[in-house]
């Protein structure tokens, strides 16, 4: 049995995948889930993994209504101008944003790379009825198809990267 923390192992693997596929510079990463608390917890750990080599990492949590995220957060971050609390990102930095509905059509183009956290009930357990807004989001935004990576996070202590075939 491995003594490594499975959460840290997955987050480091995702960090390496992000670096391989998203390039360098000022990168904006979205961690999206229907469960806002799960997204925040995962994003905090992912940000820590990204920062292990000294990369400048910034964090933001968005409310469901993130109307000014482009103007107030992402555009100034990418331009190296003050954003959020007045921070200025160096040339090589990562902004990790978490929240719900981050793969909506109006936000999708903001992210250099994104993670969709999937959470399913245990086998045999009934699937809970989702509120209409969440059903509509899953149907219209199709976050599993839009995300760079899918992580099955039903057990947050043991997340697993999912390789979906969308053919």
C-alpha positions in Angstrom: 0.0 0.0 0.0 1.4 3.4 -1.0 2.0 6.0 1.7 1.3 8.9 -0.8 -1.8 10.9 -0.3 -4.2 10.0 -3.2 -5.6 13.6 -3.4 -2.1 15.1 -3.7 -1.1 12.4 -6.3 -4.1 13.3 -8.5 -3.6 17.0 -8.1 0.1 16.8 -9.0 -0.8 14.6 -12.0 -3.3 17.2 -13.1 -0.8 20.0 -12.6 1.7 18.2 -14.9 -1.1 17.6 -17.5 -2.1 21.3 -17.3 1.5 22.4 -17.9 1.9 20.0 -20.8 -1.3 21.2 -22.5 -1.9 24.8 -21.5 1.6 26.2 -22.0 3.3 28.9 -20.0 2.6 32.5 -19.1 -0.3 33.7 -17.1 -2.8 30.8 -17.1 -6.3 30.8 -15.8 -7.7 27.4 -14.6 -11.3 26.7 -13.7 -12.4 24.1 -11.1 -16.1 23.6 -11.7 -18.6 21.4 -9.7 -22.2 21.5 -8.7 -20.9 21.3 -5.1 -19.3 24.7 -4.5 -17.6 23.5 -1.3 -16.0 20.5 -3.1 -14.8 22.8 -5.9 -13.2 25.2 -3.4 -11.5 22.4 -1.5 -10.1 20.8 -4.6 -9.0 24.1 -6.0 -7.1 24.9 -2.8 -5.2 21.6 -3.1 -4.6 22.0 -6.8 -3.2 25.6 -6.3 -0.9 24.2 -3.6 0.4 21.5 -6.1 0.9 24.1 -8.8 2.9 26.3 -6.4 5.2 23.6 -5.2 7.9 24.6 -7.7 7.7 28.3 -6.8 5.2 29.2 -9.5 3.1 32.2 -8.4 -0.4 31.0 -7.8 -3.5 33.1 -7.1 -6.9 31.9 -6.0 -10.5 33.1 -6.6 -13.8 31.7 -5.7 -16.8 32.8 -7.8 -20.4 33.1 -6.8 -23.0 31.6 -9.1 -23.5 35.0 -10.7 -20.0 35.8 -12.0 -21.0 38.6 -14.4 -17.9 40.8 -14.1 -15.3 38.0 -13.9 -13.8 38.8 -17.2 -13.3 42.6 -16.6 -12.4 42.5 -12.9 -10.4 39.3 -12.6 -9.3 37.5 -15.8 -8.4 40.4 -18.2 -6.3 42.3 -15.6 -4.6 39.1 -14.5 -3.6 38.2 -18.0 -2.4 41.7 -18.7 -0.2 41.9 -15.6 -2.4 44.6 -14.1 -3.9 44.8 -10.6 -6.8 42.4 -10.2 -8.9 41.0 -7.3 -7.4 42.4 -4.2 -4.9 44.5 -6.1 -2.4 41.6 -6.8 -0.3 41.8 -9.9 0.7 38.5 -11.5 4.3 38.0 -12.8 4.9 36.8 -16.3 4.6 33.1 -15.2 1.6 32.7 -12.9 -1.5 30.6 -12.5 -4.9 31.9 -11.4 -7.0 29.0 -10.0 -10.7 29.9 -10.0 -13.4 27.7 -8.5 -17.1 27.8 -8.5 -20.3 26.4 -10.0 -21.4 26.8 -13.6 -17.9 27.8 -14.8 -18.4 25.9 -18.1 -21.4 28.0 -19.1 -21.1 29.3 -22.6 -20.5 32.9 -21.4 -17.5 31.8 -19.3 -16.1 28.9 -21.2 -13.6 30.9 -23.2 -12.0 32.5 -20.2 -10.1 29.4 -19.1 -6.8 28.1 -20.5 -7.6 24.8 -18.8 -10.4 23.4 -16.7 -11.5 20.6 -14.4 -15.0 19.2 -14.0 -15.6 17.5 -10.6 -18.1 14.8 -11.0 -19.8 13.4 -7.9 -22.1 10.3 -8.1 -24.1 8.5 -5.5 -22.7 5.1 -4.4 -23.8 2.2 -6.5 -27.3 1.1 -5.7 -28.2 4.4 -4.0 -30.9 6.6 -5.7 -29.7 9.6 -7.6 -31.0 12.7 -5.9 -33.3 15.1 -7.8 -31.3 18.1 -9.0 -32.7 21.6 -8.9 -33.8 23.0 -12.3 -30.8 25.3 -12.6 -28.4 22.4 -12.2 -30.3 20.2 -14.6 -30.4 23.0 -17.2 -26.6 23.6 -16.7 -25.7 19.9 -17.2 -27.9 19.7 -20.3 -26.9 22.9 -22.0 -23.3 23.6 -20.9 -22.3 19.9 -21.0 -19.4 20.5 -18.6 -18.1 16.9 -18.9 -17.6 17.5 -22.6 -16.3 21.1 -22.2 -13.7 20.4 -19.4 -10.1 19.7 -20.1 -10.2 17.0 -17.4 -12.9 15.1 -15.5 -12.3 14.0 -12.0 -14.7 11.6 -10.2 -14.8 13.2 -6.7 -17.6 11.3 -5.0 -15.1 10.4 -2.3 -13.0 13.6 -1.9 -10.3 11.6 -0.1 -9.8 9.4 -3.2 -10.4 11.5 -6.4 -9.9 9.7 -9.7 -9.3 11.2 -13.1 -11.9 9.9 -15.6 -11.0 9.4 -19.3 -14.3 9.8 -21.1 -14.9 8.9 -24.7 -17.1 11.5 -26.4 -17.1 9.9 -29.9 
